[in-house]
Amino acid sequence: MILDFAGVTFVDSTGMYRLLEIYRAWREQGREVSITNLSGEIVEVFYLVGLTEVIGAGENRSQF
């Protein structure tokens, strides 16, 4: 699954937790999850909390 974050300008801690839940559920089923089209600010926050290490994340789909 590729989650397209084009147009997303803010993700709070609840949203980050939900993303982690989705990631874990899909991984248990043997599926891949990644995020694309993240704004620079969201990439920075995801990096700081470690989400980019857990879930593949990039600025555009060509990075996958």
C-alpha positions in Angstrom: 0.0 0.0 0.0 1.3 3.5 -0.9 -0.2 6.3 1.2 -0.2 9.5 -0.8 0.1 12.5 1.5 -0.1 15.1 -1.3 -2.0 18.1 0.2 -1.5 16.9 3.8 0.0 19.8 5.8 -0.3 18.5 9.4 -0.2 15.1 11.2 -0.7 15.1 15.0 0.4 12.3 17.4 -2.9 10.5 17.0 -2.4 10.4 13.2 1.2 9.1 13.6 -0.1 6.4 16.0 -2.8 5.4 13.5 -0.2 5.2 10.7 1.9 2.9 12.9 -1.2 0.7 13.6 -1.9 0.4 9.9 1.8 -0.4 9.2 1.8 -3.2 11.9 -1.5 -4.7 10.8 -0.4 -4.8 7.1 3.0 -6.2 7.9 1.5 -9.0 9.9 -0.4 -9.9 6.7 2.9 -9.8 4.8 2.0 -6.6 3.0 4.2 -3.6 2.4 3.3 0.0 3.4 5.0 3.2 2.4 4.2 6.9 2.3 4.8 9.3 -0.5 4.4 13.0 -1.3 5.3 14.2 2.2 5.9 17.9 2.8 9.3 18.8 4.1 7.8 19.7 7.5 6.1 16.3 7.9 9.2 14.4 6.8 11.2 16.2 9.4 8.7 15.3 12.2 8.4 11.7 11.0 12.2 11.5 11.0 12.5 12.9 14.5 10.0 10.4 15.9 11.5 7.5 13.9 8.6 6.8 11.6 10.8 7.1 8.5 12.9 4.3 9.8 9.8 2.1 10.3 7.7 3.0 7.3 9.3 3.8 4.0 8.7 7.5 3.3 9.7 9.8 0.5 8.8 13.0 -1.3 7.5 11.2 -4.4 6.7 7.8 -5.7 9.8 7.6 -7.9 11.8 7.0 -4.7 10.2 3.5 -4.2 
